[in-house]
Amino acid sequence: MSQFKFSVGPWNVASGADVYGPATRKEIPMEEKIKMFAKLGFDAVQFHDDDAVPAINDLSEEEIKAEARKLKKTLDKYGLKAEFVAPRLWMDPHCVDGGFTSNSAKDREFAMWRAYRSIDIAKELGCSLIVLWLAREGTLCAESKSACVATKRLVEAIDKMLDYDPTIRVAIEPKPNEPVDRSFCGTMGHVMGVSAATKDPSRVGGLLESAHAVLAGLDPANEMGFALAFDKLYSVHLNDQNGLKFDQDRSFGAENLRQAFNQIKILKENGFGTHGEYIGLDVKAMRTTPDAAAYDHLTNSLNVVKALEAKVDRYDYDFERKCIAERNYEALEMYVLNLIMGLC
């Protein structure tokens, strides 16, 4: 039986549209997605605030809570939980220059309004984790913002969220670039620094996405291990990435099985999931995928995680210790490769 519980976002089943071309598949209604997520074996669903409550800017606070309660009934209907809610600031015109770090006080105020509403939605959905993907919290022109001032504004925004509800936790999802090329919180190390500066570091941690670590030229498993060492890995987004390009969200293990194995190994070795954490699969279908196969990338990623978990369960730690004692890392590396290839 798997150590892990799994989550997925409604954006992970999409129409295939991108910045270079139109949709290639039909849109799927939210309830139909939720029903299929349960059928595929997922345990929870991740939400942006406007996934949970469409047209959120046009609604009152009470109307937002009422819409969230309707969604909670749908989740209950199919036996799924909500893992987290994330304010989707990067798509809003108010946040063209960032949200929490915008040069505009009015836009910073709007970003906080959306953050507070995300907390309200999360409470109605029965979850306490708020995720911040700081997509536009950076610069396109280096001189347009002070990194020092912006970082202090980010800490201030998180402190306000912690004050708004004393039961929530905040997970920052770092990314070094895209859509801005100079992020103010681009790696898990940055996340740890921001966490330490908040008024309650025990409630501020990180969500590590495999592809984002690759984009920073870092190893995803090492980034996970860094956060785990401080009990700060609140969630993960497993996927894959073909080099230092745009964020691809490839199916987990599609590009680098050894790297994927290392991620599962470090998560299992450090008890990830035993305190209620979820493995999120933030993967996209290939743009050429037809409607009939719109969920296959999720099934494929689930199967890869479970297959690698089974290999970790068979991992020979006695042999590992022997190789380490002898400094015979060639033998250890070949053992891992043989294990992944099914040769031992």
N, C-alpha and C positions, 0 to 999 in steps of 0.2 A: 504493500500500500504506500502511496506517495506521501512524503513528508509535507508536501506543499498543497496550498490552496491557490486557485488560479482566478485571475480577473482579466477583463477586457473592456475596451471602450467602444461606444457606438461608432466612433470615427474609424475604427479598425475594419469596418465593413462599409466601404465607400464606393462612389460611382466611378472612380478612376480618373477624374479630372485633375489636371495639374497646371502649373503655370505655362506649360507649353502646348496644352491641348485640351479639348472638351471632354465631357464624360463619355465613358465607354460602357457603362452598366447603368441599370435603372436604380433609382433611390429606393431604399427599403424602409418602411415605417418602423418607428422605435419599438413598438410592442413586438413586431415580428422578429426584430433583432434579438430582443431580450428572450423571447421564446426559444430561438435557435441557440443562443448562448447557453441556456440551461440544458438543452438537448445535447450539445457538444461536450458538456461536462464542466463548464465554468462554475465558479462559486460566487462570484461577485462582478459587479459592473462599475466602471469608473465613469465619472461625469464631469464635463465642463458645466459651469453654471447655466449656460444657455442651451446645453443638451437637455438638462433636467427641466428647465423652464424657458422655452422659446420666447422671443420678444421680451426678454427680461427688463430691458430699459423702459418699456412702456407700461409696466405694472407697478402697483403699490407694494409695499413690504408685505402686507397681509395677503394680497393676491399671489405674490410669489410663493409664500408659504403654502397657500391652498393648492397651487399647481404642483408643488413638491409632494404634498400628501397624496395627490392622485398618482404620481409616479411611484411612490412607495407601495401603493396598492398593487400596481402592476408587477413590481419586483416580488412582492409577497406571493402573488398569484403563481409565479414560476419558481418560487423557492430560492431566489437570489438576494444577496446583500448588496449594499452600496459600499465600495471601498473608499472612495474619496470624492471630493468636489474641488474643482479648480476654476478660478475666475479666468475667463477667456478674454484677456485684455488686449491681446495683440491684433484682434480683428476689428476693434472698435475705433471709429474716427477720433474719439477723444485721446487715444493712446498712440497716435502716429509717431510721437516723440517719446514713447515709453509711457508707463503708467505710474508706478511708484516713484520713478526717478525723473519724470517729465520736468521740463523747465517751466511748465505752466502749473501754477498752484491749483487752478480750477480742475485741470486734468488729473492732478494727483488726488484731489478730493473725489473725483469720479472713480478713480481706481480703488480708493478705500471703500466707496459705496458698494462697488461690485464685490470686493473682498468680504465685506460684512454680509452681503446677500448670499454669498457662497457658504458662509458659516451657517446662516439661517437655513439654507437648503439642506446642508449636510445634517443638521440636527433633525430636520423633518424626515430625512432618509435613514436615520439611525446610524450615522457614522460620525467620526470625530476628526478625520484626517483631511486637511486642506493642503492641496498641492499647488506650488507656485512654479510654473514654467515661465521664466523671466525673459520671454522672447524678445521684447524690444527694450529691455532694460540694459542699454548699452549705447554706443554711438555709431553713426555713419561718418561723421566728421569729428576727428579726435578732439578738436577744440570746442565742440558744441556743449560738452558737459565735463565737469570735474569728476573724475573717478572717486575722489575723496568725498565730495559732497554727495554724490549719487549713492555711494555705499552707506553713508550715514542715513540717507533718506530711506533706503531699503530696510535698514535695521529699525528705524522709527516706524515704518509701515507694519512690520511684523510685530513690534511691541504693541501697536494699537490693536492688531488682531488678537493677540494673546490677552489683552485687557478686555476685549469685547466678549470673549467667552473663555472662562478659565479651564474648560474641559477639552478644548481642541489641541491638536498638535499640527505643526506646520512642516511640510516636507518640501524643500527646494529641489527642483529638478534642473541640474546644471547643464548648460550647453555652451560650447566655446564660441559659436558663430551661428549665423542663419536664424532669423532674418537680418540681424545686425552683425557687423564684423568685429566689434569690440565689446564683448560681453563683460558686465561688471561682476558676474558670479559664474564663471565658466567651467569650474571643475569641482569635484567633491572637496578638495582642500579649501576652496573659496567658501563652500557651504559651511564647513566646520568653523571657519573664521567668523562668518556672519552669525552662526548659531551662538558662538561664545560671546558675541557682543550684545545679544538680546537680553531682555530682563529675566527670561526663564529659559536658559539653554536646554534644560531637560525636556522641553516641548518643541524643540526645533531641530530637525535633522534633514536627511536627504532622501531623494529617490534617484537611483542611478539607472540611466538607460545605456545599454550596451553601445549603440551607435554613437551616442554623444561622446562617450569616452574615446572611441576610435577616432572621431573627428578632432579631438584634442591631442591626438597622437599618444594616447594612454591605453593601458591594458584594462579592459572592463573588470576582470576578476580582481586585479590589484586595487582598483577604485572601490569595489565592493568591500574588499578586506579592510581597507583604510577606514571606511565608515563603520564596519562591524566592530572594529577595535574600540570604537568609542560608543558603541550601542546606538548608532545614529542612522542605521540603514532601515528606514521606515517602509520602503517598498522598492521594487525593481521593475524596469521595463526591459524585458529580454527581446532582442531582435538581432539583426546583423547588418553589416556595413561593408561595402566594397571600397575601402580606402578613404582618402581625404576629399570626399566629394560632398554634394548636398546630402541631407538626411534621407536615407533610402528606406529605412524600416523594413529591411529584408526579413524573410522568415528566419527564425532562430536556427543557427547552425548552417545556413545556406552558403555562407562564404568561408567560415573558419570553424570547423568542428572541434579542433583542439582548443581554441579559445572558448568555444561554447562549453566544452567539458570542464574547463577550469572554472568557469562561472558556477556551474552546478555543484562542482566539488567544494568550492569555498562556501557556498550557501549552506550545503548540507553539513559540512564540518563545523560550522558555527551556529547551528540550530536555527537558521532563518526559517520562519514559518511557524515555529513552536510558540510564538507569542502573539499569534493572530495576523502576522504579515501575509501578504499575498504576493505571488509572482504574477505580474502583469505582462501580457504579451502584446507589445505595441508594434504590430506588424501590419503591413499593407499588402493587398493582393497586387500582383503584377498588373500593369495597365491593360495588357492584352487578355486578361482573364475574362471569360464569358460569365454571364449571369448565373448559369447553372453551377459554377465553381466558385461563387463569391465568398464562401466560407472556408475553402480548402486550405488557405494559408494559415488559418487558425488551427485547424486540425493537424496540419503538418507540424506546426511549431509545438503544439501540445505533445505530439508523439515524439518529437526530438527531445524535449525536456525529459519525458518519462523514460525514454531509452537511455539517455545519458545518466539519469538518476540511477537506473538499474546497474549501469557500469560502475558508478561510484560505489554502490553497495557491494560490488565484487572487488573493489580496489584492494590490492595487497599492501597494507600499511607496514607489515613486517618487512617486505621486500624494499619498500621505500626507505625505512629506517636503515636497513643494511646498506643500500646504495649511498645514502647520505653519510653514514659512518665511514665508508670507503671512498667517499667523494667520486663515486662512479656515476656521474650524472648522465653519461651516454647510455648506460644500461637502464637507468631510470626513465630517461626520455623514450627509449625504444619500447620499454614496457607499456608506457602510456599510449604510444602509437599503436602497438599491437592490441591493447585493450579496446581502443576506439574502433580499430578495424575488425574486431571480432576474431583475432588470431590467438587469443589467450583467454 
